[in-house]
Amino acid sequence: MEENKTAAFLSGFLWGALTGFVVGILYAPRSGDETREVLKENSKELGVIIKDKIKDAKSRGRDILAGKGVEIQEEADEE
């Protein structure tokens, strides 16, 4: 029951955020060309940020797996 409420809330929140974003873009005081340029720049910046976050997550994942590999090897050596 609790999971359904959480999922419903998150779904409503995301739809509301998306709707607000679209309405905000449509009623923005900038011209369409200016708005598209700003969105283009922001999407490029966001792409770089996401790539960096993915790279960091992969690196941390490798470090964790390498650490677990060492632990498993040490346990195998002890047996």
VEXMIRO-777153 format. One record per atom (N, C-alpha, C): residue number from 0; atom name; x, y, z. Coordinates in nm, 2 decimals, always signed. Layout:
N
+-----+------+--------+--------+--------+
|   n | atom |     xx |     yy |     zz |
+-----+------+--------+--------+--------+
| NUM |   CA |      X |      Y |      Z |
...
+-----+------+--------+--------+--------+
// end
This chain:
79
+-----+------+--------+--------+--------+
|   n | atom |     xx |     yy |     zz |
+-----+------+--------+--------+--------+
|   0 |    N |  +0.08 |  -0.12 |  +0.00 |
|   0 |   CA |  +0.00 |  +0.00 |  +0.00 |
|   0 |    C |  +0.09 |  +0.13 |  +0.00 |
|   1 |    N |  +0.19 |  +0.13 |  +0.09 |
|   1 |   CA |  +0.27 |  +0.24 |  +0.10 |
|   1 |    C |  +0.35 |  +0.27 |  -0.03 |
|   2 |    N |  +0.39 |  +0.16 |  -0.10 |
|   2 |   CA |  +0.47 |  +0.17 |  -0.22 |
|   2 |    C |  +0.38 |  +0.24 |  -0.33 |
|   3 |    N |  +0.25 |  +0.21 |  -0.33 |
|   3 |   CA |  +0.16 |  +0.27 |  -0.43 |
|   3 |    C |  +0.14 |  +0.42 |  -0.41 |
|   4 |    N |  +0.14 |  +0.46 |  -0.28 |
|   4 |   CA |  +0.12 |  +0.60 |  -0.25 |
|   4 |    C |  +0.25 |  +0.67 |  -0.29 |
|   5 |    N |  +0.36 |  +0.61 |  -0.26 |
|   5 |   CA |  +0.49 |  +0.68 |  -0.30 |
|   5 |    C |  +0.50 |  +0.69 |  -0.45 |
|   6 |    N |  +0.47 |  +0.58 |  -0.52 |
|   6 |   CA |  +0.48 |  +0.58 |  -0.67 |
|   6 |    C |  +0.38 |  +0.69 |  -0.73 |
|   7 |    N |  +0.26 |  +0.69 |  -0.67 |
|   7 |   CA |  +0.16 |  +0.79 |  -0.72 |
|   7 |    C |  +0.21 |  +0.93 |  -0.69 |
|   8 |    N |  +0.27 |  +0.95 |  -0.58 |
|   8 |   CA |  +0.32 |  +1.09 |  -0.54 |
|   8 |    C |  +0.43 |  +1.13 |  -0.64 |
|   9 |    N |  +0.52 |  +1.04 |  -0.66 |
|   9 |   CA |  +0.64 |  +1.07 |  -0.75 |
|   9 |    C |  +0.59 |  +1.09 |  -0.89 |
|  10 |    N |  +0.50 |  +1.01 |  -0.94 |
|  10 |   CA |  +0.44 |  +1.03 |  -1.07 |
|  10 |    C |  +0.37 |  +1.16 |  -1.08 |
|  11 |    N |  +0.29 |  +1.20 |  -0.99 |
|  11 |   CA |  +0.23 |  +1.33 |  -0.99 |
|  11 |    C |  +0.32 |  +1.44 |  -0.98 |
|  12 |    N |  +0.43 |  +1.43 |  -0.90 |
|  12 |   CA |  +0.53 |  +1.53 |  -0.89 |
|  12 |    C |  +0.60 |  +1.55 |  -1.02 |
|  13 |    N |  +0.64 |  +1.44 |  -1.09 |
|  13 |   CA |  +0.71 |  +1.45 |  -1.21 |
|  13 |    C |  +0.63 |  +1.51 |  -1.32 |
|  14 |    N |  +0.50 |  +1.47 |  -1.33 |
|  14 |   CA |  +0.41 |  +1.53 |  -1.43 |
|  14 |    C |  +0.39 |  +1.67 |  -1.40 |
|  15 |    N |  +0.37 |  +1.71 |  -1.28 |
|  15 |   CA |  +0.36 |  +1.85 |  -1.24 |
|  15 |    C |  +0.48 |  +1.93 |  -1.28 |
|  16 |    N |  +0.60 |  +1.88 |  -1.25 |
|  16 |   CA |  +0.72 |  +1.95 |  -1.29 |
|  16 |    C |  +0.74 |  +1.96 |  -1.44 |
|  17 |    N |  +0.70 |  +1.86 |  -1.51 |
|  17 |   CA |  +0.71 |  +1.87 |  -1.66 |
|  17 |    C |  +0.61 |  +1.97 |  -1.71 |
|  18 |    N |  +0.49 |  +1.97 |  -1.66 |
|  18 |   CA |  +0.39 |  +2.06 |  -1.70 |
|  18 |    C |  +0.43 |  +2.21 |  -1.67 |
|  19 |    N |  +0.49 |  +2.23 |  -1.55 |
|  19 |   CA |  +0.54 |  +2.36 |  -1.51 |
|  19 |    C |  +0.65 |  +2.41 |  -1.60 |
|  20 |    N |  +0.74 |  +2.31 |  -1.64 |
|  20 |   CA |  +0.85 |  +2.35 |  -1.73 |
|  20 |    C |  +0.80 |  +2.39 |  -1.86 |
|  21 |    N |  +0.71 |  +2.31 |  -1.92 |
|  21 |   CA |  +0.65 |  +2.35 |  -2.05 |
|  21 |    C |  +0.58 |  +2.48 |  -2.05 |
|  22 |    N |  +0.50 |  +2.50 |  -1.95 |
|  22 |   CA |  +0.42 |  +2.63 |  -1.94 |
|  22 |    C |  +0.52 |  +2.74 |  -1.92 |
|  23 |    N |  +0.62 |  +2.72 |  -1.84 |
|  23 |   CA |  +0.72 |  +2.83 |  -1.82 |
|  23 |    C |  +0.79 |  +2.86 |  -1.95 |
|  24 |    N |  +0.83 |  +2.76 |  -2.03 |
|  24 |   CA |  +0.89 |  +2.79 |  -2.16 |
|  24 |    C |  +0.80 |  +2.86 |  -2.25 |
|  25 |    N |  +0.68 |  +2.82 |  -2.26 |
|  25 |   CA |  +0.58 |  +2.88 |  -2.35 |
|  25 |    C |  +0.55 |  +3.03 |  -2.31 |
|  26 |    N |  +0.55 |  +3.06 |  -2.18 |
|  26 |   CA |  +0.52 |  +3.20 |  -2.14 |
|  26 |    C |  +0.65 |  +3.28 |  -2.10 |
|  27 |    N |  +0.76 |  +3.23 |  -2.14 |
|  27 |   CA |  +0.89 |  +3.30 |  -2.10 |
|  27 |    C |  +0.90 |  +3.44 |  -2.17 |
|  28 |    N |  +0.96 |  +3.53 |  -2.11 |
|  28 |   CA |  +0.97 |  +3.67 |  -2.17 |
|  28 |    C |  +1.07 |  +3.67 |  -2.28 |
|  29 |    N |  +1.15 |  +3.57 |  -2.31 |
|  29 |   CA |  +1.25 |  +3.57 |  -2.42 |
|  29 |    C |  +1.18 |  +3.53 |  -2.55 |
|  30 |    N |  +1.24 |  +3.56 |  -2.66 |
|  30 |   CA |  +1.19 |  +3.52 |  -2.79 |
|  30 |    C |  +1.22 |  +3.37 |  -2.80 |
|  31 |    N |  +1.16 |  +3.31 |  -2.90 |
|  31 |   CA |  +1.18 |  +3.16 |  -2.92 |
|  31 |    C |  +1.33 |  +3.13 |  -2.95 |
|  32 |    N |  +1.39 |  +3.22 |  -3.03 |
|  32 |   CA |  +1.53 |  +3.20 |  -3.07 |
|  32 |    C |  +1.62 |  +3.20 |  -2.94 |
|  33 |    N |  +1.60 |  +3.30 |  -2.86 |
|  33 |   CA |  +1.68 |  +3.31 |  -2.74 |
|  33 |    C |  +1.66 |  +3.19 |  -2.65 |
|  34 |    N |  +1.53 |  +3.15 |  -2.63 |
|  34 |   CA |  +1.50 |  +3.04 |  -2.55 |
|  34 |    C |  +1.56 |  +2.91 |  -2.60 |
|  35 |    N |  +1.56 |  +2.89 |  -2.73 |
|  35 |   CA |  +1.62 |  +2.77 |  -2.79 |
|  35 |    C |  +1.77 |  +2.77 |  -2.76 |
|  36 |    N |  +1.83 |  +2.89 |  -2.78 |
|  36 |   CA |  +1.98 |  +2.90 |  -2.76 |
|  36 |    C |  +2.01 |  +2.87 |  -2.61 |
|  37 |    N |  +1.94 |  +2.92 |  -2.52 |
|  37 |   CA |  +1.96 |  +2.90 |  -2.37 |
|  37 |    C |  +1.94 |  +2.75 |  -2.35 |
|  38 |    N |  +1.84 |  +2.69 |  -2.40 |
|  38 |   CA |  +1.82 |  +2.54 |  -2.38 |
|  38 |    C |  +1.93 |  +2.46 |  -2.44 |
|  39 |    N |  +1.98 |  +2.50 |  -2.56 |
|  39 |   CA |  +2.09 |  +2.43 |  -2.62 |
|  39 |    C |  +2.21 |  +2.44 |  -2.54 |
|  40 |    N |  +2.25 |  +2.56 |  -2.48 |
|  40 |   CA |  +2.36 |  +2.57 |  -2.40 |
|  40 |    C |  +2.35 |  +2.49 |  -2.27 |
|  41 |    N |  +2.23 |  +2.50 |  -2.21 |
|  41 |   CA |  +2.21 |  +2.43 |  -2.08 |
|  41 |    C |  +2.21 |  +2.28 |  -2.11 |
|  42 |    N |  +2.16 |  +2.23 |  -2.22 |
|  42 |   CA |  +2.16 |  +2.09 |  -2.25 |
|  42 |    C |  +2.31 |  +2.04 |  -2.27 |
|  43 |    N |  +2.39 |  +2.12 |  -2.33 |
|  43 |   CA |  +2.53 |  +2.08 |  -2.35 |
|  43 |    C |  +2.60 |  +2.07 |  -2.21 |
|  44 |    N |  +2.57 |  +2.17 |  -2.13 |
|  44 |   CA |  +2.63 |  +2.17 |  -1.99 |
|  44 |    C |  +2.58 |  +2.05 |  -1.91 |
|  45 |    N |  +2.46 |  +2.02 |  -1.92 |
|  45 |   CA |  +2.40 |  +1.91 |  -1.85 |
|  45 |    C |  +2.46 |  +1.78 |  -1.90 |
|  46 |    N |  +2.48 |  +1.77 |  -2.04 |
|  46 |   CA |  +2.55 |  +1.65 |  -2.09 |
|  46 |    C |  +2.68 |  +1.63 |  -2.04 |
|  47 |    N |  +2.76 |  +1.74 |  -2.02 |
|  47 |   CA |  +2.90 |  +1.72 |  -1.97 |
|  47 |    C |  +2.89 |  +1.68 |  -1.82 |
|  48 |    N |  +2.80 |  +1.74 |  -1.75 |
|  48 |   CA |  +2.78 |  +1.70 |  -1.60 |
|  48 |    C |  +2.74 |  +1.56 |  -1.59 |
|  49 |    N |  +2.65 |  +1.51 |  -1.67 |
|  49 |   CA |  +2.60 |  +1.37 |  -1.67 |
|  49 |    C |  +2.72 |  +1.28 |  -1.70 |
|  50 |    N |  +2.79 |  +1.31 |  -1.81 |
|  50 |   CA |  +2.91 |  +1.23 |  -1.85 |
|  50 |    C |  +3.01 |  +1.22 |  -1.73 |
|  51 |    N |  +3.04 |  +1.33 |  -1.67 |
|  51 |   CA |  +3.13 |  +1.33 |  -1.55 |
|  51 |    C |  +3.08 |  +1.24 |  -1.44 |
|  52 |    N |  +2.95 |  +1.25 |  -1.41 |
|  52 |   CA |  +2.89 |  +1.17 |  -1.30 |
|  52 |    C |  +2.89 |  +1.02 |  -1.33 |
|  53 |    N |  +2.87 |  +0.99 |  -1.46 |
|  53 |   CA |  +2.88 |  +0.85 |  -1.50 |
|  53 |    C |  +3.02 |  +0.80 |  -1.49 |
|  54 |    N |  +3.11 |  +0.88 |  -1.53 |
|  54 |   CA |  +3.25 |  +0.84 |  -1.52 |
|  54 |    C |  +3.30 |  +0.82 |  -1.38 |
|  55 |    N |  +3.25 |  +0.91 |  -1.29 |
|  55 |   CA |  +3.28 |  +0.90 |  -1.15 |
|  55 |    C |  +3.22 |  +0.77 |  -1.09 |
|  56 |    N |  +3.09 |  +0.74 |  -1.13 |
|  56 |   CA |  +3.02 |  +0.63 |  -1.08 |
|  56 |    C |  +3.09 |  +0.50 |  -1.12 |
|  57 |    N |  +3.14 |  +0.50 |  -1.25 |
|  57 |   CA |  +3.21 |  +0.38 |  -1.30 |
|  57 |    C |  +3.34 |  +0.36 |  -1.22 |
|  58 |    N |  +3.41 |  +0.47 |  -1.20 |
|  58 |   CA |  +3.53 |  +0.46 |  -1.13 |
|  58 |    C |  +3.51 |  +0.41 |  -0.99 |
|  59 |    N |  +3.41 |  +0.46 |  -0.92 |
|  59 |   CA |  +3.38 |  +0.41 |  -0.78 |
|  59 |    C |  +3.34 |  +0.27 |  -0.78 |
|  60 |    N |  +3.26 |  +0.23 |  -0.88 |
|  60 |   CA |  +3.22 |  +0.09 |  -0.90 |
|  60 |    C |  +3.34 |  +0.00 |  -0.92 |
|  61 |    N |  +3.43 |  +0.04 |  -1.00 |
|  61 |   CA |  +3.55 |  -0.04 |  -1.02 |
|  61 |    C |  +3.64 |  -0.05 |  -0.89 |
|  62 |    N |  +3.65 |  +0.06 |  -0.82 |
|  62 |   CA |  +3.72 |  +0.06 |  -0.70 |
|  62 |    C |  +3.66 |  -0.04 |  -0.60 |
|  63 |    N |  +3.52 |  -0.03 |  -0.59 |
|  63 |   CA |  +3.45 |  -0.12 |  -0.50 |
|  63 |    C |  +3.47 |  -0.27 |  -0.54 |
|  64 |    N |  +3.46 |  -0.29 |  -0.67 |
|  64 |   CA |  +3.48 |  -0.43 |  -0.71 |
|  64 |    C |  +3.62 |  -0.48 |  -0.69 |
|  65 |    N |  +3.71 |  -0.39 |  -0.72 |
|  65 |   CA |  +3.85 |  -0.43 |  -0.70 |
|  65 |    C |  +3.88 |  -0.46 |  -0.55 |
|  66 |    N |  +3.82 |  -0.38 |  -0.46 |
|  66 |   CA |  +3.83 |  -0.40 |  -0.32 |
|  66 |    C |  +3.77 |  -0.53 |  -0.28 |
|  67 |    N |  +3.65 |  -0.56 |  -0.33 |
|  67 |   CA |  +3.59 |  -0.69 |  -0.30 |
|  67 |    C |  +3.67 |  -0.81 |  -0.36 |
|  68 |    N |  +3.73 |  -0.79 |  -0.47 |
|  68 |   CA |  +3.82 |  -0.89 |  -0.53 |
|  68 |    C |  +3.93 |  -0.92 |  -0.44 |
|  69 |    N |  +3.99 |  -0.82 |  -0.38 |
|  69 |   CA |  +4.10 |  -0.84 |  -0.29 |
|  69 |    C |  +4.05 |  -0.91 |  -0.16 |
|  70 |    N |  +3.94 |  -0.87 |  -0.11 |
|  70 |   CA |  +3.88 |  -0.94 |  +0.01 |
|  70 |    C |  +3.85 |  -1.09 |  -0.02 |
|  71 |    N |  +3.80 |  -1.11 |  -0.13 |
|  71 |   CA |  +3.77 |  -1.25 |  -0.17 |
|  71 |    C |  +3.90 |  -1.33 |  -0.18 |
|  72 |    N |  +4.00 |  -1.27 |  -0.25 |
|  72 |   CA |  +4.13 |  -1.34 |  -0.26 |
|  72 |    C |  +4.19 |  -1.37 |  -0.13 |
|  73 |    N |  +4.18 |  -1.27 |  -0.04 |
|  73 |   CA |  +4.24 |  -1.29 |  +0.10 |
|  73 |    C |  +4.17 |  -1.40 |  +0.17 |
|  74 |    N |  +4.04 |  -1.40 |  +0.16 |
|  74 |   CA |  +3.96 |  -1.51 |  +0.23 |
|  74 |    C |  +4.00 |  -1.64 |  +0.17 |
|  75 |    N |  +4.02 |  -1.65 |  +0.04 |
|  75 |   CA |  +4.05 |  -1.78 |  -0.03 |
|  75 |    C |  +4.19 |  -1.82 |  +0.02 |
|  76 |    N |  +4.28 |  -1.72 |  +0.03 |
|  76 |   CA |  +4.42 |  -1.76 |  +0.08 |
|  76 |    C |  +4.42 |  -1.81 |  +0.22 |
|  77 |    N |  +4.33 |  -1.76 |  +0.30 |
|  77 |   CA |  +4.32 |  -1.80 |  +0.44 |
|  77 |    C |  +4.27 |  -1.94 |  +0.46 |
|  78 |    N |  +4.18 |  -1.98 |  +0.37 |
|  78 |   CA |  +4.12 |  -2.12 |  +0.37 |
|  78 |    C |  +4.22 |  -2.21 |  +0.32 |
+-----+------+--------+--------+--------+
// end
